[in-house]
Every structure is written in C-alpha cells, then in structure tokens.
Amino acid sequence: MATGSGGVGAAMAARWVLSLCLLAVLPRAPHAQTFSFPFVQPESCGHSQRFDISALSCVPCGANQRRDARGTSCVCLPGFQMISNNGGPDIICKKCPENMRGITEDGWNCISCPGGLTAEGKCHCPTGHVLVERDVNGTLLSQATCKLCDENENSFTVANTLGNRCVRCEPTFINTSRTCACSTPNILTGGLCFSSTGNFPSRVISSARYGDLGMSLTSEWFAKYLQSSAAACWVYANLTSCQALGNMCVMNMNSYDSTTFDACRLFQVIFENTAGLRTVHSVSFWRQNLPWLFYGDQLGLAPQVLSTTPLPTNFSFKGENQNRKLKFVAASYDVRGNFLKWQTLEGGVLQLCPDTETRLNAAYSFGTTYQQNCEIPISKILTDFPSPVFYDVYLEYTDENQDQYIWAVPVLNLNLQYNKIFVNQDSSSGKWLLTRRVFLVDALSGRENDLGSQPRLIRIATQISLSIHLVPNTKNGNIYPPLITIVYSDIDVKDPNSQSVKISFSVKYEMNQGEAQVQTDIALGVLGGLAVLSSLLKTAGWKRRIGSPMIDLQTVMKFLVYYAGDLANVFFIITVGTGLYWLIFFKAQKSISVLLPVPSQEERLVTYVGCAFALKALQFLHKLMSQITIDIFFIDWERPKGKVLKAVEGEGGVRSATVPVSIWRTYFVANEWNEIQTVRKINPLFQILTVLFFLEVVGFKNLALMDSSSSLSRSPPSYIAPYSRILRYAVSTALWLVIGIIQIMFFAVFYERFIEDKIRQFVDLCCMSNISVFLLSHKCFGYYIHGRSVHGHADTNMEEMNMNLKREAENLCSQRGLVPNTDGQTFQIAISSQMRQHYDRIHETLTRKNGPARLLSSSASTFEQSIKAYHTMNKFLGSFIDHVHKEMDYFIKDKLLLERILGIEFMEPMEKSIFYNDEGYSFSSVLYYGNEATLLIFDLLFFCVVDLACQNFVLAAFLTYLQQEIFRFIRNTVGQKNLASKTLVDQRFLI
C-alpha cells in the first residue's frame, strides 16, 4: 500500500511539472500588440548582412561571410571554402591553406591556381584559355591548369563565354578567314564575321527615329544586331536573321529613306538583289527567305489591294449557314526573328486594354462596331512588354470545298515615312504604302548603351482600327480584305510610375453609301419641288384671304415661312424613311447586304434632322404668332327682359330703364375659349413617359446598338456596342409616331365619343349661352360659330333651362343652325373688304390704348366710349348675321372638294361675304387642337435633336416636356391678353 501510494504521488507530481512546462511553452493571449515594424529594402542591408525573406529585415551573415549578388543569402569571403550548406540561411566557411588560396568554381574546395585570382577568389585564365579544375572522371586536381583552345583548322575551337569549355567557332569566322579570329579587313559585327568585299555597306545607321518627338537616338539593339542581321540575311540567307532585319525595319515604322542605310533601306537592298529567287505563294512582294513587309511603292496600288478582289467567303447573321465570326490568326515572331507560334487574335492579342474574354472577343463578331478605350500606366507597359512581339495577321476562311485558307491582312501605318513624307496620312488612298507586320510595344530600340537599362523612349500602338468594307451590291455578305490602321505614339520615359498613355482599339464596318445618297438626293429634289408648289398654293390662299392682289415683300416672306414648314416635312419624311430603312434592313437581314453608315457618313442625315427641326420650329413659331393675334368677338344675342325703375344720380328722382343683360355668360364663354386654346389630341406628358418607358425600361434603345442583334436586352457581361445615331433616331421616331397615332386614334374613336369632346362642347356651350363667336384669322377670312339660342333667352333660371333642353331633345323647337331647319353652326367665312372696313372702324374704338382691359385705371369717358363701342360691335355683327345690311350681305354655300383639298377659296367675296358650311369644326386651326401634326412633329424633332446632341433619352425627354410647358404658358398668357383686348373681357376674370 505504501509503495502504491508513493507511486501515485510521484505520478501526480510529474503531471503537475508537465503542466507548468506546457503553460510556459504555450503562447499567451495578446495584450495591446502592435502590428507595425520598420520597412526595409534588400539593398539597404550592409555588406556583411543579408535580407531575411521571412522576417523582412536585415540579419548578419556568419563569420568569414558576405552577402551574395541578390542580397538574400550569404557566401564565403575570398580565400574561404564552404564546408556546410544545407539550403538554409546558414552556411559554414573555412579558411584555405596558404598554398591553396584559390577557390573552385562551385566554392566547395580550395585549389592552387596557375595564375592570378579573380575578385571572388577564383582562378583566372588568359583570353582563349579554359580553366580545368578536375580530370575527366571528376577527380579534383591539386592545382588548376589553363588550357588553350585549339584554333587550328582541324578543330576551330575557342573558349565559351564562361571560360570553362572549348566550343567550335562561329561559322562565319571559319567561312570568312578560316580561323576563329575576324581580323581586318574583315568586318566583325553582332558576333559575326563578314568579308569586306562585295556590295554590302560597311557602315549602317543604327539610330531609331521617333517622328512624334522629332528626334532620333542611337539604339543599342540596332548597333549590335542591325548590320550582322542584314549581312547574315544577304550573304547566308539566314532565315531568323532576315526576320530580325524585318523586325528592325518594322520597329523603325517601315520608313524608307533612300539617302540613309537604315533597317528598311538595308531590307530593300536585299529585296532588290534577290530578285532571282522565287516568290512565296505567288505573291510578288514576298521573296523567298525574306519576311513580307511591303506591298510595293507603286502609286495606286493600295486601292487595288483593298477594293479589287473580294474574299472568297460569305458572312450572314441568321439562317442555318450563318457565319458571324471573323477568324483572324497571326504568325508571331520574337525580336530575334524566331517563329513563336500561330495564334488566334481572340483573347486580346492586339488589344492592350484589359477586359473580360467575352468583351475582348466581341471585336471579331461580324457586324458589331467595336470601340475600346483605356489609359495604361507606363510602368505596367514596361513590365508586360520588355521585348516586342511581331505579328503577321491573316484572315482565316473556308472555301466552298470546306478547305481552309488564310488571306493576308494589309496594314496602314500612319507613322510610316517615305523619303521623310507621311504618305499614309494623305486623304488619297492612291498614295498609301501598305505594310504587313505590326507590334504593340517597342521598349527595346529606345535603350541606349545598355540593353538591360530602362529605355529612354518607348513606342506604343495607341490606336488600332480594323475596318471591313462590304462589296457593293452584294447579296451574300461578301467583303473586301480587311484593313488594319495603326498609329504609334512615342513616349519619352521620365517617371514610369506617374506617366500613362491612352489606348484605343476599334472595329468598324463600311459600305459605299453613294447609291443611297443619290436616292436621297432624288427624293429630296422631288419632294422639295412638291413643297414649292404646296407653298405657292398656301401663299395664293393667304393672298386671297387677306384681300390683297399685290405681290410685295410681305408676300415673299409669307411664302418663305410656308416653304420652311413644307420643307421641314420633306426633311422629316426623308430622315424617318432613311432611319427606318437602316433599322429594318440591317437588323432583319440574313445574308448581309447592307451595313450601317459610319459616324462620318451619318453627318448628312444629322444635318437633315437639324434642318428639319430648325424649319419646323420656324413654322411652329409662325403658327403660334398667328394664333395669339387673331381677331375675335363674342356676339351676345341676349335681349333685355322688360324695364326696371332706376335712380337718376344728381336729380333725386327715378326713371324707368331696360333690364341690363348679364355679362357673366360672355365671361364664361371667354374662359372656356381660353381653356381650349392649348387642348391637344394627345396627352403630352403621357406621350413622353410612354416613349421613355419603351426606350429605357423595355429596352428598345438596344435596337440602336451597332451590332446585328435584334434583342431588346443585353446581359451585363456582354459587350455593349456604341449607339448608331441613325438607329437612335429611327427607334425614337418610330416609337413617338406609333404612340402618338395610337393616342390620336383613341382620342377620336373612344375618348371624344364616350367621355369628352371639348371642341363640340364649346359649340354647345355657345348655343346654351346665346353667344356666337366671330373670329377672323386673316384680314378677310375667319370662322363663325353660331350660338344663337333657339329659345330666345339663355339668361334664365334652372327650371326654364331644363324645360328648354327637354323641348329641344323632343324636337319641339327649331334647330340650332344658322340656316332654318339645319344643324350647321360652324362656318368658314370670307368677308368682303367693305365689311372688313366697317369692322375695323368700330374696332379702333374698342382696342384703344387705355381700353377696357384696364377698367380700374381708365377714365370714365374712355370706359363709356369702350362700352359704347362694344355695344356697337355687338349690334353690328348681330345685324350682319341677320342680313340687315344689304350692302354688306352674305350667302351660304358648300365648299368644293378641290377647295377643301387645296385649302383655297376660288370665289372672291366682292360685294357679298361668303359663309362656307363647315362640319369639320375647322375653327380649331387657330387652336393647338387643329395643329396636332405640327406640334407632334415639332416635339419629336426637339426630342431627337437633344438626344443626337447628348446621347441621353432621359435628358431629351425632360427638356422636351420643359419646352412644351414653356410654350403652353406663353400661348395661354399672351392669348389671354389678346382675348381681353379684342372682346372687352376683363383679363382678371380669365382663368
């Protein structure tokens, strides 16, 4: 038991000790820890320190050690051998004996050297010798030896660059001098040896030209490899040397100068001196062993290449055999002329701007206009493109036999100079010089003195545009060879971290718009001629209505105003027709026969839209001015009902007087007239909101994208093409017109019949109020609304009014028409000049400056004169309607069909005025109601002009609504003043 108890106690004690040890070892909870420490760069560590990549700080090396070249490890000092190195941070060094002070190349052994030591403490051998430290089986020698490489004819060996092995001399040395030395008069360049005999230039220009900056510099790359590449290409037909020479020509922008032996001149010399060699693939510009860089320098060659031979393949948007993909492939080469691989351009090979693969690949979807822009830091470009890669671009296609072919894609380099002239910037394609090879970034040729240093200048392809031209009159989607247009920018590298460059990549599709423009011009000429005839008829009708036969300046101005309105309609019809043509035929086509106009080709249509808007605005303002300056008078047919006794002021007595007729009926009719001045056949706010809903919410605006899709929605990850201004205009006008026409039809067929017809209600109101409306829109022409009550009185009580309405409904009284037993209440009137003169004489008193519109401030005599003039006018017009004035009588007739169509009256009111029956309520022509077409088109053109200017449907909708309200306010305000001044109605009572 004792023994057992002692064992348990010992075990518990051991556990307790173990617990204490664990507590000491386990990490404790942090208490107010800080997570910051000094920032240390590897190069800031001392000579005897290394940079610890785990602790990110400098730590000391061991004894007899120093840091290595990278600064992250330690190596033994010269004279010390390494005796332990397990791959970790710590090594052990031991001092070499005095008789073996050299260190082997691997650093593990000490050895005696035959000569001196290097700075690292290793054996040094003379030039042409190799260092031998071990025998053939790897046994370490007690003393190193320096062996001279055998340069004799049987061996032709020389020490390699590391000095540890003899290798065979470069073949050009052997071929030129039969030795491993390139002695004079031979030429040593780029590590190659060439004979000085022959026509090859002994001196070449190794400078790189930077036209953007107007400067050139001596390129280290050109200085090292230009002459050797050219010589190896010419003398030995070395394929990679020929490619390298071509690359240097491309790096110099394919520029040619006959006075200097630069890269392109050397290439041209070789091309001309190898004319005896066969061509590649029967292409005369592609010589065997040489890259294909140029299409030739003959004038007029570029148009032949670009628009003579269509590609033997078809493209289509829809159908079983649809072909919607441009399959571009490129043969890529490195700067030394080595072929890298064939690669497709998908994935952004030629697109410097980063994006998703889906959006990058959308550039090669046929019919999709593509635009990509970005800004990239110079530091990123230097990191991503340390050495240029060159591309020869081809378009892959399949022929009728399903065999695969490639078609070379020409390049238009706008930086190319031919004898110091930028020929590719000329507007005439006949002067262009097409090329083949391109690169994206050249950060190599701009390096001076040292190829490992930061370049002083770099050249970047900042603008790349791929254009596809449709064959004229094609029905099967045939195209000409695509053209790559490229612009390089030269960047002076000063601070790469703060510098950036703007990059753009675009794909555009073009077709010859000449035929479409001719058809548009024909339509414009024909419709413009019809507009002239229409304007002449309107001017003739206006002259008839003002009663003036003379052609004066006012007549000419009136003709121009009418012509502006008609010409606006012409431009509107042409632009809408053109826009719908492109929208329907481009989006709905299967085999491609039409392509959208490019922005420069859209300018013509945009100009037409602007002209249509300007002319329509002039027509609208003219109508607005005409409406707010009409002559109008309300004829009150009400007669006094008996007499009343009235106190006589100043006499102290009374006398009988007629019961005054109430003016409130006139005020009421005037207010109703004021309200219907801006009534329209559509709801303007509903029109705008509905159009905006379909464009923005439903997605009709996506039909205006410059791609082949007819979908109303686009997925967020997909590429969104730019908007076409023609398609935006077409979609906007189509929606606006359709919604407007639907509103007008609903208004005419349903709303006016079953809910409310304010125009007919106004005529009924006039009849119920016993008030007629005499309205002159021209000097001798106007409208008459016959509102004379068939009951004799309208100023009555409710019971009598209900009785009168009941009698009228049961046909127990006469009809409302001006002519007995008819219902005709509205007329167009053409009054005689005598009638107009009499009207004007009375009206002068009614509308004098301090007239009835200012009752509170006018004098009593003026007010009495105005009241007298009002009653005189009321009595005169009433008697005129009742045929009292035989010398100013009128007759009633129907208009001829041709008169209705032409809008002109054939008969001139000489002695008698003429009342034309008007069942169409044409007096609405002096209101908004009768000018709905003009208002609808004006609003539509305003909306489209704003959208074309800012590419924003929401802003266009807002501004359109704002202008509607402004003009509506102007129309009501000025209309009220005119109504008050013409009819004696106090403006304060007009709501």
Backbone hydrogen bonds, N-H to C=O, Kabsch-Sander energy under -0.5 kcal/mol:
donor,donor_aa,acceptor,acceptor_aa,energy
5,S,1,M,-2.8
6,G,2,A,-2.5
7,G,3,T,-1.8
8,V,4,G,-2.1
9,G,5,S,-2.2
10,A,6,G,-2.0
11,A,7,G,-2.0
12,M,8,V,-2.3
13,A,9,G,-2.3
14,A,10,A,-2.2
15,R,11,A,-2.3
16,W,12,M,-2.3
17,V,13,A,-2.2
18,L,14,A,-2.3
19,S,15,R,-2.4
20,L,16,W,-2.0
21,C,17,V,-1.9
22,L,18,L,-2.4
23,L,19,S,-2.4
24,A,20,L,-1.7
25,V,21,C,-1.7
26,L,22,L,-3.2
40,V,38,P,-0.6
44,S,41,Q,-1.4
45,C,42,P,-1.4
49,Q,46,G,-1.7
50,R,59,V,-2.8
51,F,71,G,-2.9
52,D,50,R,-0.7
52,D,57,S,-3.2
53,I,51,F,-0.7
56,L,52,D,-1.8
57,S,52,D,-0.8
59,V,50,R,-2.7
61,C,48,S,-2.9
65,Q,62,G,-1.1
66,R,75,V,-2.6
67,R,47,H,-2.1
68,D,73,S,-2.4
75,V,66,R,-3.5
77,L,64,N,-2.2
80,F,77,L,-1.8
81,Q,94,K,-3.2
82,M,107,G,-2.5
83,I,81,Q,-0.5
83,I,92,I,-2.7
84,S,92,I,-1.2
86,N,90,D,-0.6
92,I,84,S,-1.9
94,K,81,Q,-2.8
96,C,79,G,-2.8
100,M,97,P,-1.0
102,G,111,I,-1.6
103,I,121,G,-1.7
104,T,109,N,-2.4
107,G,104,T,-1.4
111,I,102,G,-2.5
112,S,142,S,-1.4
118,T,122,K,-3.1
121,G,118,T,-1.9
123,C,103,I,-0.6
124,H,116,G,-2.0
129,H,126,P,-1.8
130,V,147,K,-2.7
131,L,163,G,-2.0
132,V,145,T,-2.8
133,E,131,L,-0.5
135,D,139,T,-2.2
138,G,135,D,-1.7
141,L,133,E,-2.7
144,A,112,S,-2.9
145,T,132,V,-2.0
147,K,130,V,-2.5
147,K,145,T,-0.6
149,C,128,G,-2.2
151,E,149,C,-0.8
155,S,152,N,-1.3
156,F,152,N,-2.9
157,T,150,D,-2.8
158,V,167,V,-3.0
160,N,165,R,-2.5
163,G,160,N,-1.2
167,V,158,V,-3.2
169,C,156,F,-3.0
173,F,170,E,-1.5
174,I,170,E,-1.3
175,N,171,P,-2.9
176,T,172,T,-1.9
177,S,173,F,-2.7
178,R,173,F,-0.6
178,R,174,I,-1.4
179,T,173,F,-0.9
183,S,181,A,-0.9
186,N,183,S,-1.9
187,I,194,F,-3.5
188,L,186,N,-0.5
189,T,187,I,-0.6
189,T,192,L,-2.5
192,L,189,T,-1.8
194,F,187,I,-2.7
205,I,261,F,-2.8
206,S,204,V,-0.7
208,A,217,L,-2.8
210,Y,215,M,-3.0
211,G,209,R,-0.5
214,G,210,Y,-0.9
215,M,210,Y,-1.9
217,L,208,A,-1.7
219,S,206,S,-1.8
219,S,217,L,-0.8
220,E,447,R,-2.6
223,A,219,S,-2.6
224,K,220,E,-1.8
225,Y,221,W,-2.4
226,L,222,F,-2.2
227,Q,222,F,-0.5
229,S,225,Y,-2.2
230,A,226,L,-2.4
231,A,227,Q,-2.6
232,A,228,S,-2.8
233,C,229,S,-2.2
234,W,230,A,-2.5
235,V,231,A,-3.2
236,Y,231,A,-0.6
236,Y,232,A,-1.2
237,A,233,C,-0.7
238,N,232,A,-1.9
242,C,238,N,-2.3
243,Q,239,L,-2.2
244,A,240,T,-2.7
245,L,241,S,-2.7
246,G,242,C,-2.4
247,N,243,Q,-2.5
248,M,244,A,-2.1
249,C,245,L,-1.9
250,V,246,G,-2.3
251,M,247,N,-2.6
252,N,248,M,-1.0
253,M,250,V,-2.0
254,N,249,C,-2.3
255,S,252,N,-1.4
256,Y,417,Q,-2.4
260,T,257,D,-1.3
262,D,260,T,-1.4
266,L,262,D,-2.5
267,F,263,A,-2.4
268,Q,264,C,-2.5
269,V,265,R,-2.4
270,I,266,L,-2.3
271,F,267,F,-2.5
272,E,268,Q,-2.5
273,N,269,V,-2.0
274,T,270,I,-0.6
274,T,271,F,-0.7
275,A,272,E,-0.9
277,L,274,T,-1.7
280,V,283,V,-0.6
280,V,286,W,-2.6
281,H,279,T,-0.5
283,V,280,V,-2.1
284,S,282,S,-0.7
286,W,283,V,-1.9
287,R,285,F,-0.7
288,Q,278,R,-1.9
290,L,287,R,-1.9
293,L,291,P,-0.9
295,Y,434,L,-1.8
300,G,430,G,-3.3
301,L,298,Q,-1.5
304,Q,300,G,-0.9
305,V,301,L,-2.2
306,L,302,A,-2.4
307,S,303,P,-2.2
308,T,304,Q,-0.8
309,T,304,Q,-0.5
311,L,479,I,-3.0
313,T,311,L,-2.1
315,F,476,N,-0.6
315,F,477,G,-0.7
316,S,323,N,-1.2
317,F,590,K,-2.9
318,K,590,K,-0.6
322,Q,319,G,-1.0
323,N,316,S,-0.9
326,L,364,Y,-3.0
327,K,325,K,-0.8
327,K,396,E,-0.5
328,F,326,L,-1.4
329,V,394,Y,-2.7
330,A,343,Q,-2.7
331,A,392,D,-2.3
332,S,330,A,-0.6
332,S,341,K,-2.3
333,Y,390,F,-2.2
334,D,338,N,-2.2
337,G,334,D,-1.8
340,L,332,S,-3.1
341,K,332,S,-0.8
343,Q,330,A,-2.1
345,L,328,F,-1.9
348,G,345,L,-0.8
349,V,345,L,-1.4
352,L,350,L,-0.7
360,L,356,T,-2.4
361,N,357,E,-2.5
362,A,358,T,-0.9
363,A,360,L,-1.2
364,Y,361,N,-1.8
365,S,362,A,-1.5
366,F,324,R,-2.7
366,F,364,Y,-0.7
368,T,365,S,-2.1
369,T,367,G,-0.8
369,T,706,M,-3.2
370,Y,507,V,-2.3
372,Q,505,F,-2.4
374,C,503,I,-2.1
376,I,501,V,-2.6
378,I,499,Q,-2.3
379,S,496,P,-1.5
381,I,377,P,-1.6
382,L,378,I,-2.5
383,T,379,S,-1.6
384,D,380,K,-2.7
385,F,381,I,-2.3
390,F,333,Y,-2.8
391,Y,438,V,-2.8
392,D,331,A,-2.0
393,V,391,Y,-0.6
393,V,436,R,-0.6
394,Y,329,V,-3.3
395,L,407,W,-2.6
396,E,327,K,-3.5
396,E,394,Y,-0.6
397,Y,405,Y,-2.6
399,D,403,D,-2.2
402,Q,399,D,-1.8
405,Y,397,Y,-2.7
407,W,395,L,-2.0
409,V,393,V,-2.2
411,V,435,T,-2.6
412,L,484,I,-3.5
413,N,411,V,-0.7
414,L,412,L,-0.8
414,L,486,I,-2.2
416,L,413,N,-1.5
418,Y,421,I,-2.7
419,N,256,Y,-3.6
419,N,417,Q,-0.6
421,I,418,Y,-0.5
423,V,421,I,-2.0
424,N,416,L,-0.6
425,Q,422,F,-1.3
426,D,423,V,-1.4
429,S,427,S,-0.6
431,K,428,S,-1.5
432,W,429,S,-1.3
434,L,432,W,-0.5
435,T,411,V,-2.8
436,R,293,L,-1.4
438,V,391,Y,-2.1
440,L,389,V,-0.6
442,D,459,R,-2.8
443,A,441,V,-0.6
447,R,444,L,-1.7
450,D,448,E,-2.4
453,S,450,D,-1.3
456,R,446,G,-2.4
457,L,446,G,-0.9
458,I,491,I,-2.1
459,R,442,D,-1.9
460,I,489,S,-2.5
461,A,440,L,-2.7
462,T,460,I,-1.4
462,T,487,V,-1.1
463,Q,487,V,-1.8
464,I,504,S,-1.9
465,S,485,T,-3.1
466,L,506,S,-2.8
467,S,465,S,-0.6
467,S,483,L,-2.7
468,I,508,K,-2.3
470,L,510,E,-3.0
471,V,478,N,-2.4
474,T,471,V,-1.5
477,G,592,I,-1.6
480,Y,469,H,-2.6
483,L,467,S,-2.2
484,I,410,P,-2.3
485,T,465,S,-3.4
485,T,483,L,-0.7
486,I,412,L,-2.3
486,I,484,I,-0.5
487,V,463,Q,-2.7
489,S,460,I,-3.0
491,I,458,I,-3.1
491,I,489,S,-0.5
492,D,490,D,-0.5
493,V,456,R,-2.1
493,V,491,I,-0.9
494,K,492,D,-0.6
498,S,495,D,-1.5
499,Q,495,D,-1.5
501,V,376,I,-2.2
503,I,374,C,-2.9
504,S,462,T,-2.3
505,F,372,Q,-2.4
506,S,464,I,-2.4
507,V,370,Y,-2.1
508,K,466,L,-2.6
510,E,468,I,-3.0
513,Q,511,M,-0.5
517,Q,513,Q,-2.4
518,V,514,G,-2.2
519,Q,515,E,-2.4
520,T,516,A,-2.3
521,D,517,Q,-2.6
522,I,518,V,-2.3
523,A,519,Q,-2.5
524,L,520,T,-2.7
525,G,521,D,-2.5
526,V,522,I,-2.8
527,L,523,A,-2.7
528,G,524,L,-2.1
529,G,525,G,-2.0
530,L,526,V,-2.1
531,A,527,L,-2.2
532,V,528,G,-1.7
533,L,529,G,-1.9
534,S,530,L,-2.7
535,S,531,A,-2.5
536,L,532,V,-2.3
537,L,533,L,-2.3
538,K,534,S,-2.3
539,T,535,S,-2.5
540,A,536,L,-2.6
541,G,537,L,-2.7
542,W,538,K,-2.4
543,K,539,T,-2.6
544,R,540,A,-2.3
545,R,541,G,-2.1
546,I,542,W,-1.7
547,G,543,K,-0.7
548,S,543,K,-1.9
552,D,550,M,-0.8
556,V,552,D,-1.9
557,M,553,L,-2.6
558,K,554,Q,-2.4
559,F,555,T,-2.4
560,L,556,V,-2.3
561,V,557,M,-2.1
562,Y,558,K,-2.5
563,Y,559,F,-2.9
564,A,560,L,-2.2
565,G,561,V,-1.8
566,D,562,Y,-2.3
567,L,563,Y,-3.1
568,A,564,A,-2.1
569,N,565,G,-1.6
570,V,566,D,-1.8
571,F,567,L,-2.8
572,F,568,A,-2.4
573,I,569,N,-2.7
574,I,570,V,-2.5
575,T,571,F,-2.7
576,V,572,F,-2.5
577,G,573,I,-2.5
578,T,574,I,-2.6
579,G,575,T,-2.8
580,L,576,V,-2.6
581,Y,577,G,-1.9
582,W,578,T,-2.2
583,L,579,G,-2.4
584,I,580,L,-2.8
585,F,581,Y,-2.5
586,F,582,W,-1.8
587,K,583,L,-1.4
588,A,584,I,-2.0
589,Q,585,F,-0.7
592,I,315,F,-1.4
601,Q,598,V,-1.1
602,E,598,V,-1.3
603,E,599,P,-0.6
603,E,600,S,-0.5
604,R,601,Q,-0.5
606,V,602,E,-2.6
607,T,603,E,-2.4
608,Y,604,R,-2.0
609,V,605,L,-2.6
610,G,606,V,-2.4
611,C,607,T,-2.5
612,A,608,Y,-2.8
613,F,609,V,-2.4
614,A,610,G,-2.5
615,L,611,C,-2.7
616,K,612,A,-2.5
617,A,613,F,-2.7
618,L,614,A,-1.8
619,Q,615,L,-2.3
620,F,616,K,-2.8
621,L,617,A,-2.6
622,H,618,L,-2.1
623,K,619,Q,-2.4
624,L,620,F,-2.6
625,M,621,L,-2.6
626,S,622,H,-2.2
627,Q,623,K,-2.4
628,I,624,L,-1.8
629,T,626,S,-0.7
630,I,627,Q,-0.8
631,D,776,L,-2.5
632,I,630,I,-0.5
633,F,774,F,-2.1
635,I,633,F,-0.7
635,I,772,S,-2.8
636,D,634,F,-0.6
637,W,635,I,-0.7
637,W,770,N,-2.5
642,G,640,P,-0.9
644,V,657,A,-3.7
646,K,655,R,-3.3
648,V,653,G,-3.2
649,E,647,A,-0.6
651,E,648,V,-1.2
652,G,648,V,-1.1
655,R,646,K,-2.3
657,A,644,V,-3.1
659,V,642,G,-2.2
667,Y,663,I,-2.2
668,F,664,W,-2.7
669,V,665,R,-2.4
670,A,666,T,-2.6
671,N,667,Y,-2.5
672,E,668,F,-2.1
673,W,669,V,-2.5
674,N,670,A,-2.4
675,E,671,N,-2.0
676,I,672,E,-1.9
677,Q,674,N,-0.6
678,T,675,E,-0.7
679,V,676,I,-0.8
687,Q,683,N,-2.6
688,I,684,P,-2.3
689,L,685,L,-2.6
690,T,686,F,-2.5
691,V,687,Q,-2.1
692,L,688,I,-2.5
693,F,689,L,-2.3
694,F,690,T,-2.4
695,L,691,V,-2.1
696,E,692,L,-2.8
697,V,692,L,-0.6
697,V,693,F,-1.7
698,V,693,F,-2.2
699,G,694,F,-0.7
700,F,694,F,-2.5
701,K,695,L,-1.7
702,N,699,G,-1.8
703,L,700,F,-1.6
704,A,701,K,-1.5
705,L,702,N,-1.2
706,M,722,P,-2.6
707,D,705,L,-2.1
718,S,715,S,-1.4
721,A,719,Y,-0.7
724,S,704,A,-2.8
725,R,723,Y,-0.5
728,R,724,S,-2.7
729,Y,725,R,-2.2
730,A,726,I,-2.5
731,V,727,L,-3.0
732,S,728,R,-2.4
733,T,729,Y,-2.7
734,A,730,A,-2.5
735,L,731,V,-2.4
736,W,732,S,-2.8
737,L,733,T,-2.8
738,V,734,A,-2.5
739,I,735,L,-2.7
740,G,736,W,-2.4
741,I,737,L,-3.0
742,I,738,V,-2.4
743,Q,739,I,-2.2
744,I,740,G,-2.4
745,M,741,I,-2.8
746,F,742,I,-2.7
747,F,743,Q,-2.8
748,A,744,I,-2.6
749,V,745,M,-3.0
750,F,746,F,-2.0
751,Y,746,F,-2.4
752,E,747,F,-2.8
754,F,750,F,-2.8
755,I,751,Y,-2.4
756,E,751,Y,-2.1
761,Q,757,D,-2.5
762,F,758,K,-1.6
763,V,759,I,-1.5
764,D,760,R,-2.4
765,L,761,Q,-2.5
766,C,762,F,-2.3
767,C,763,V,-1.8
768,M,764,D,-2.6
769,S,765,L,-2.2
770,N,766,C,-0.6
770,N,767,C,-0.6
771,I,766,C,-2.7
772,S,635,I,-2.5
773,V,785,I,-2.1
774,F,633,F,-3.1
774,F,772,S,-0.5
775,L,773,V,-0.6
775,L,783,Y,-2.8
776,L,631,D,-3.4
777,S,775,L,-0.6
777,S,781,F,-0.7
778,H,781,F,-2.6
780,C,545,R,-2.7
782,G,829,I,-2.3
783,Y,775,L,-3.5
784,Y,827,F,-2.5
785,I,773,V,-2.6
786,H,784,Y,-0.6
786,H,825,Q,-3.9
787,G,785,I,-0.9
792,G,789,S,-1.0
793,H,791,H,-0.6
796,T,794,A,-1.8
801,M,797,N,-2.1
802,N,798,M,-2.5
803,M,799,E,-2.0
804,N,800,E,-2.4
805,L,801,M,-2.3
806,K,802,N,-2.2
807,R,803,M,-2.3
808,E,804,N,-2.2
809,A,805,L,-2.3
810,E,806,K,-1.6
811,N,808,E,-1.2
812,L,807,R,-3.1
817,G,822,T,-2.2
818,L,824,G,-2.1
822,T,819,V,-1.2
825,Q,823,D,-0.6
827,F,784,Y,-2.3
828,Q,916,Y,-2.3
829,I,782,G,-2.3
830,A,914,I,-3.0
831,I,780,C,-1.2
831,I,829,I,-0.5
833,S,909,P,-0.5
836,R,832,S,-2.1
837,Q,833,S,-2.3
838,H,834,Q,-2.2
839,Y,835,M,-2.2
840,D,836,R,-2.4
841,R,837,Q,-2.1
842,I,838,H,-1.6
843,H,839,Y,-2.3
844,E,840,D,-1.9
845,T,841,R,-0.7
845,T,842,I,-0.6
846,L,842,I,-1.2
847,T,843,H,-1.9
848,R,845,T,-0.9
851,G,848,R,-1.2
854,R,851,G,-1.9
855,L,852,P,-0.6
858,S,854,R,-1.2
863,F,859,S,-2.3
864,E,860,A,-2.6
865,Q,861,S,-2.2
866,S,862,T,-2.4
867,I,863,F,-2.7
868,K,864,E,-2.4
869,A,865,Q,-2.7
870,Y,866,S,-2.8
871,H,867,I,-2.4
872,T,868,K,-2.5
873,M,869,A,-2.9
874,N,870,Y,-2.8
875,K,871,H,-2.8
876,F,872,T,-2.8
877,L,873,M,-2.8
878,G,874,N,-2.0
879,S,875,K,-2.6
880,F,876,F,-2.4
881,I,877,L,-2.2
882,D,878,G,-1.7
883,H,880,F,-1.4
884,V,879,S,-2.9
886,K,884,V,-1.1
888,M,885,H,-1.1
889,D,886,K,-1.0
891,F,913,S,-1.8
893,K,915,F,-2.7
900,R,896,L,-2.1
901,I,897,L,-2.3
902,L,898,L,-2.7
903,G,899,E,-1.6
904,I,899,E,-1.1
906,F,904,I,-0.5
910,M,908,E,-1.5
913,S,889,D,-2.6
914,I,830,A,-3.0
915,F,891,F,-3.1
916,Y,828,Q,-4.1
916,Y,914,I,-0.6
917,N,893,K,-2.3
917,N,915,F,-0.5
918,D,826,T,-1.9
921,Y,918,D,-0.7
924,S,921,Y,-1.8
925,S,922,S,-2.1
926,V,923,F,-1.7
927,L,924,S,-2.0
928,Y,677,Q,-2.5
930,G,924,S,-1.8
931,N,928,Y,-1.9
932,E,929,Y,-0.7
935,L,931,N,-2.3
936,L,932,E,-3.2
937,I,933,A,-2.4
938,F,934,T,-2.5
939,D,935,L,-2.7
940,L,936,L,-2.2
941,L,937,I,-2.9
942,F,938,F,-2.5
943,F,939,D,-2.6
944,C,940,L,-2.5
945,V,941,L,-2.7
946,V,942,F,-2.1
947,D,943,F,-2.1
948,L,944,C,-3.0
949,A,945,V,-1.7
950,C,946,V,-2.3
951,Q,947,D,-3.3
956,A,952,N,-1.9
957,A,953,F,-2.5
958,F,954,V,-2.4
959,L,955,L,-2.5
960,T,956,A,-2.1
961,Y,957,A,-2.4
962,L,958,F,-2.2
963,Q,959,L,-2.5
964,Q,960,T,-2.0
965,E,961,Y,-2.1
966,I,962,L,-2.1
967,F,963,Q,-2.5
968,R,964,Q,-2.1
969,F,965,E,-2.3
970,I,966,I,-2.4
971,R,967,F,-2.7
972,N,968,R,-2.4
973,T,969,F,-2.8
974,V,970,I,-2.5
975,G,971,R,-1.7
976,Q,972,N,-2.2
977,K,973,T,-1.8
978,N,974,V,-2.4
979,L,975,G,-2.6
980,A,976,Q,-2.6
981,S,977,K,-2.3
982,K,978,N,-1.7
983,T,979,L,-1.7
984,L,980,A,-1.1
989,F,986,D,-2.0
990,L,987,Q,-1.6
991,I,989,F,-0.6
